[in-house]
């Protein structure tokens, strides 16, 4: 059997759906399944899948670890505005350590979700080398919790036989409908256009960026799943790996592509960024993807406009928010 945590969430639920086509054995699905707003992400998975509550899983894993072939740990507290260090420490640091220890003791390969939020303002670049985590200054407690585990893993004296910390950049796509404020700009653009006919974007509060020209590395959910599956099926060197497109694009590019996919005239307004975000906002991210390519991954990341069109026309317009 294999384990996937975070299966009620965005990327975890997408991996659960896809892995059922690539794995013949039992899949252990882990999350807090009492959250009703996420039910649509996992309730489809009945055949071949056993769902276990997050709070019960570590004890289950200790008992059944000899039967587990692989662990994909994608569950986490992902709210970048969370101000409770105890919750973030427990879910993003201590819980991951527990799984790491068991995988190390039982020789189980381990892939876990890190985050591009760990890079802070990007003053040290966006390289997934193993020195950068000890230099960066994360901008919020969520990013700090992710970076703290990366550093712990890199210094650990015991390790799974092979492991990867995947530093996800700005992922968008089906199954993100429950994320609220944390959902992608594409998701929010479609919802705002339905209500008002226009989209609001944050003004820039830095003189070196025009309004709407803040840049992020956007990557479609299916491209992310393709990368995870490649690592699962192939040998690679343990370590941190960026998961992005490798090309920064503006929020204006993203919004214009969304209007085009909707077949609507662009109507964009710029609003002040909330004060709680202004000093914690990444104005530029761009994944250095050379390490993943050296690991043998040759599949091209699909262009932004093509994936926005697919997401909008195949999922958001018909209100088919889930894969």
LINNORTA-V823842 format. One record per residue. RES is the residue in one letter. OMEGA is omega in whole degrees, -180 to 180 (NA if undefined). BURIAL is 1 if it has 24 or more other C-alpha atoms within 12 Angstrom, else 0. D_LAST is the distance of its C-alpha to the last C-alpha in whole Angstrom. Layout:
BEGIN
RES_OMEGA_BURIAL_D_LAST, RES_OMEGA_BURIAL_D_LAST
END
This chain:
BEGIN
X_174_1_23, X_-179_1_21, X_171_1_20, X_174_1_17, X_-179_1_18, X_-173_1_16, X_171_1_13, X_-178_1_13, X_-172_1_12, X_-174_1_10, X_-180_1_11, X_180_1_12, X_177_1_9, X_178_1_7, X_178_1_10, X_-180_1_11, X_-177_1_8, X_-175_1_9, X_178_1_13, X_177_1_13, X_-174_0_13, X_-176_0_16, X_-175_0_18, X_-177_0_20, X_-179_0_21, X_177_1_20, X_176_1_18, X_-176_1_19, X_-172_1_17, X_174_1_18, X_171_1_18, X_-172_1_20, X_178_1_18, X_180_0_21, X_-171_0_19, X_-177_0_18, X_-179_0_16, X_-171_1_13, X_-178_0_13, X_-178_1_10, X_-173_1_8, X_-173_1_10, X_178_1_12, X_-171_0_10, X_178_1_12, X_178_0_15, X_173_0_17, X_-172_0_18, X_172_1_17, X_-179_1_19, X_179_1_18, X_179_1_21, X_-179_1_22, X_-176_1_23, X_-178_0_26, X_-166_0_27, X_-175_1_26, X_179_1_28, X_176_0_31, X_-177_0_29, X_179_1_28, X_-177_0_32, X_-171_0_33, X_-173_0_30, X_-179_1_30, X_-179_0_32, X_-174_0_29, X_-179_1_26, X_-172_1_26, X_176_1_23, X_172_1_22, X_-176_1_19, X_-178_1_20, X_178_1_18, X_180_1_19, X_167_1_21, X_-170_1_22, X_-179_1_21, X_-177_1_23, X_179_1_25, X_180_0_27, X_-177_0_28, X_-179_0_32, X_-177_0_32, X_180_0_33, X_179_0_33, X_-179_0_30, X_178_1_29, X_-179_1_31, X_-174_0_30, X_-174_1_26, X_-177_1_26, X_-174_1_29, X_-180_1_31, X_180_1_28, X_176_1_27, X_-180_1_31, X_180_1_31, X_178_1_28, X_-178_1_30, X_-179_1_33, X_178_1_32, X_179_1_30, X_-179_1_33, X_-174_0_35, X_179_1_33, X_-180_1_33, X_176_1_29, X_-171_1_27, X_173_1_25, X_-179_1_22, X_-179_1_22, X_166_1_21, X_-176_1_23, X_173_1_23, X_176_1_25, X_-180_1_26, X_-175_1_29, X_179_1_30, X_-180_1_32, X_179_1_33, X_-178_1_33, X_176_0_37, X_178_0_37, X_-176_0_34, X_178_1_31, X_177_1_32, X_173_1_30, X_-174_1_33, X_173_1_35, X_-175_0_37, X_-179_1_35, X_-179_1_34, X_179_0_38, X_-168_0_38, X_178_1_36, X_-179_1_36, X_-172_1_32, X_180_1_32, X_-175_1_31, X_176_1_31, X_-179_1_27, X_179_1_28, X_-179_1_31, X_179_1_30, X_180_1_27, X_178_1_30, X_178_1_33, X_177_1_30, X_-179_1_30, X_179_1_34, X_-180_1_35, X_-178_1_33, X_-180_1_35, X_-173_0_38, X_178_0_37, X_176_0_40, X_-172_0_37, X_168_1_34, X_-178_1_31, X_171_1_32, X_-178_1_30, X_176_1_28, X_171_1_25, X_-173_1_25, X_-177_1_22, X_-177_1_23, X_174_1_20, X_-174_1_21, X_-177_1_19, X_176_1_15, X_177_1_13, X_-179_1_9, X_178_1_6, X_176_1_7, X_-171_1_10, X_-175_1_11, X_-167_1_14, X_176_1_16, X_-178_0_18, X_-176_0_21, X_179_0_19, X_-175_1_16, X_176_1_16, X_178_1_19, X_179_1_16, X_-177_1_15, X_179_1_18, X_-179_1_20, X_-180_1_18, X_-180_1_18, X_180_0_22, X_177_1_23, X_-176_0_21, X_-169_0_24, X_-178_0_27, X_180_0_26, X_-180_1_27, X_176_1_25, X_174_1_27, X_179_1_27, X_168_1_30, X_172_1_33, X_176_1_34, X_174_1_37, X_-177_0_38, X_-178_0_41, X_177_0_39, X_173_0_36, X_176_0_36, X_179_1_33, X_-178_1_30, X_168_1_31, X_-173_1_30, X_175_1_28, X_175_1_25, X_-178_1_23, X_178_1_19, X_-177_1_17, X_-177_1_13, X_-179_1_11, X_175_1_10, X_177_1_14, X_180_1_14, X_178_1_12, X_179_1_15, X_179_1_18, X_-180_1_17, X_177_1_17, X_-180_0_20, X_179_1_22, X_-173_1_21, X_-174_0_22, X_175_0_25, X_176_0_28, X_179_1_29, X_-178_0_31, X_176_1_30, X_178_1_30, X_179_1_28, X_171_1_26, X_175_1_24, X_180_1_21, X_179_1_21, X_-175_1_21, X_-178_1_25, X_179_1_26, X_177_1_26, X_-177_1_25, X_173_1_27, X_176_1_25, X_175_1_27, X_-177_1_25, X_-178_1_21, X_178_1_22, X_178_1_24, X_179_1_21, X_176_1_19, X_-180_1_22, X_180_1_22, X_178_1_19, X_-177_1_20, X_-177_0_23, X_177_0_25, X_-178_0_28, X_174_1_28, X_-173_0_29, X_175_1_29, X_179_0_31, X_-177_0_32, X_178_0_32, X_175_0_34, X_176_0_32, X_-175_0_32, X_-179_0_35, X_179_0_33, X_-167_0_31, X_-180_0_34, X_-179_0_35, X_-171_1_32, X_177_1_30, X_-180_1_29, X_-179_1_31, X_169_1_30, X_177_1_27, X_-176_1_27, X_167_1_26, X_-172_1_29, X_-174_1_27, X_-178_0_30, X_179_1_30, X_178_1_26, X_177_1_28, X_177_0_31, X_174_0_29, X_-178_0_28, X_-174_1_24, X_-177_0_25, X_-179_0_22, X_173_0_22, X_-175_1_20, X_-177_0_18, X_-177_1_20, X_-176_1_19, X_-179_1_20, X_-178_0_18, X_174_1_14, X_179_1_15, X_179_1_16, X_-178_1_12, X_-177_1_10, X_-172_1_13, X_-178_1_13, X_-175_0_10, X_-171_1_8, X_178_1_11, X_179_1_14, X_-178_0_12, X_176_0_11, X_-170_0_8, X_-175_1_7, X_177_1_4, X_NA_1_0
END
